[in-house]
């Protein structure tokens, strides 16, 4: 294995593709730079002359009228779009505020629903059923109707869960063999 022993030596193997000993003289650099500036100046002069020539071409009365009418139509449609955007924003804000107040009203505890009934519903099903009963009561139904609806939903959810579990058990027992 190669080791670097002498600290006074400097090794440099270069970069692949590197040319050794080739330098540009200052004169050739200056002439290249000057040529570039001259070409650039000519290019901008050519552009200016072409632009002036193109802008001096007569367009015609009909084209000018069409351009002004198009600008007017654009301005009118832009204003209409801005107005519609503002109306949409106010409608969204109103919707969010109404949704918030509705949720607050529906989820607040109802006086018809006692703590004893709440504990019973929580024990029979879960806290979700208790919330559903409360929501039904806050939307104007009677306690009996609210509990019936909430129990029906809870029973349907429980039945669906049991059917899924039974199907999984059957598949497991068939694969187990």
C-alpha positions in Angstrom: 0.0 0.0 0.0 1.3 3.5 -0.9 2.0 5.9 1.9 2.8 9.6 1.9 6.1 9.8 3.7 7.8 13.2 2.8 5.9 16.2 4.1 8.0 18.6 1.9 6.8 17.2 -1.4 3.6 18.4 -3.2 1.8 15.9 -5.4 -0.9 17.0 -7.8 -2.2 14.7 -10.5 -4.7 17.2 -12.1 -8.2 16.9 -13.2 -9.1 14.6 -16.1 -9.2 16.5 -19.4 -7.1 19.3 -18.1 -4.6 21.0 -20.5 -1.2 21.6 -19.1 0.7 24.8 -19.7 -1.9 26.4 -22.0 -2.5 30.0 -21.1 -4.4 32.8 -22.8 -2.5 36.0 -23.4 -4.0 39.2 -22.1 -4.3 40.6 -25.6 -6.4 37.7 -26.9 -8.7 38.1 -23.9 -9.1 41.8 -24.5 -9.9 41.3 -28.2 -12.4 38.6 -27.4 -14.2 40.9 -24.9 -14.2 43.8 -27.3 -15.6 41.6 -30.1 -18.4 40.4 -27.8 -19.3 44.0 -26.9 -19.4 45.1 -30.5 -21.6 42.2 -31.5 -24.0 42.9 -28.6 -24.3 46.6 -29.5 -25.1 45.7 -33.1 -27.7 43.2 -32.0 -29.5 45.8 -29.8 -29.3 48.3 -32.7 -30.9 45.8 -35.0 -33.6 45.1 -32.6 -34.4 48.8 -32.1 -34.6 49.4 -35.9 -36.9 46.3 -36.4 -39.1 47.4 -33.5 -39.4 51.0 -34.8 -40.2 49.7 -38.3 -42.9 47.3 -36.9 -44.5 50.0 -34.8 -44.7 52.3 -37.8 -46.8 49.9 -39.9 -50.4 51.4 -40.1 -52.8 49.0 -38.4 -56.0 50.4 -39.8 -59.1 51.9 -38.2 -61.0 48.6 -37.9 -58.2 46.9 -36.0 -57.9 49.8 -33.6 -61.6 49.7 -32.9 -61.5 46.0 -32.4 -58.6 46.3 -29.9 -60.4 49.0 -27.9 -63.6 47.0 -27.8 -61.7 43.9 -26.6 -60.1 45.9 -23.9 -63.5 47.2 -22.7 -65.0 43.7 -22.7 -62.0 42.4 -20.7 -62.4 45.2 -18.1 -66.1 44.6 -17.8 -65.7 40.8 -17.3 -62.8 41.4 -14.9 -65.0 43.6 -12.7 -67.8 41.1 -12.8 -65.4 38.3 -11.7 -64.1 40.5 -8.8 -67.7 41.2 -7.7 -68.5 37.5 -7.8 -65.4 36.6 -5.9 -66.4 39.1 -3.1 -69.9 37.7 -2.9 -68.5 34.1 -2.7 -66.2 35.1 0.2 -69.1 36.7 2.2 -71.3 33.7 1.5 -68.5 31.3 2.8 -68.1 33.4 5.9 -71.9 33.4 6.6 -72.0 29.6 6.0 -69.2 28.9 8.4 -70.8 31.1 11.1 -74.2 29.4 10.6 -72.6 26.0 10.8 -70.8 26.9 14.0 -73.9 28.2 15.7 -75.9 25.1 14.5 -73.3 22.7 16.0 -73.3 24.7 19.3 -77.1 24.5 19.5 -77.3 20.8 18.6 -74.5 19.7 20.9 -75.5 21.6 24.0 -77.0 19.5 26.8 -80.8 19.3 26.7 -82.9 19.7 29.9 -85.3 16.9 28.9 -82.5 14.4 29.0 -81.6 13.6 32.6 -78.3 12.4 34.0 -79.9 9.0 34.9 -81.1 8.5 31.3 -77.6 9.5 30.0 -75.9 7.0 32.2 -78.3 4.3 31.1 -77.8 5.0 27.4 -74.0 5.1 27.9 -74.1 1.7 29.7 -76.4 0.1 27.1 -74.5 1.3 24.0 -71.8 4.0 24.2 -71.2 7.8 24.5 -72.0 8.2 20.7 -75.6 7.0 21.3 -75.9 9.5 24.2 -74.7 12.3 21.9 -77.2 11.2 19.1 -80.1 11.3 21.6 -79.1 14.8 22.7 -78.8 16.0 19.1 -82.3 14.6 18.2 -83.7 16.3 21.3 -82.1 19.6 20.3 -83.6 19.4 16.8 -87.1 19.2 18.2 -88.1 15.6 18.6 -89.5 14.0 21.8 -87.3 12.0 24.2 -89.0 8.7 23.2 -88.6 9.3 19.5 -85.0 10.5 19.9 -84.0 7.4 22.0 -85.7 5.1 19.4 -83.9 6.6 16.5 -80.5 6.6 18.3 -81.0 3.0 19.5 -81.9 1.9 15.9 -78.8 3.5 14.5 -76.7 1.9 17.3 -78.2 -1.5 16.7 -77.6 -1.3 12.9 -74.0 -0.3 13.5 -73.6 -3.2 16.0 -75.2 -5.7 13.6 -73.0 -4.6 10.8 -69.9 -5.0 13.0 -71.1 -8.5 14.1 -71.6 -9.5 10.5 -68.1 -8.4 9.6 -66.6 -10.3 12.6 -68.6 -13.4 11.7 -67.4 -13.3 8.1 -63.9 -12.9 9.2 -64.3 -15.9 11.6 -65.7 -18.0 8.7 -62.8 -17.1 6.4 -60.3 -17.8 9.2 -61.9 -21.2 10.0 -61.9 -22.3 6.3 -58.2 -21.4 5.8 -57.3 -23.1 9.1 -59.0 -26.2 7.8 
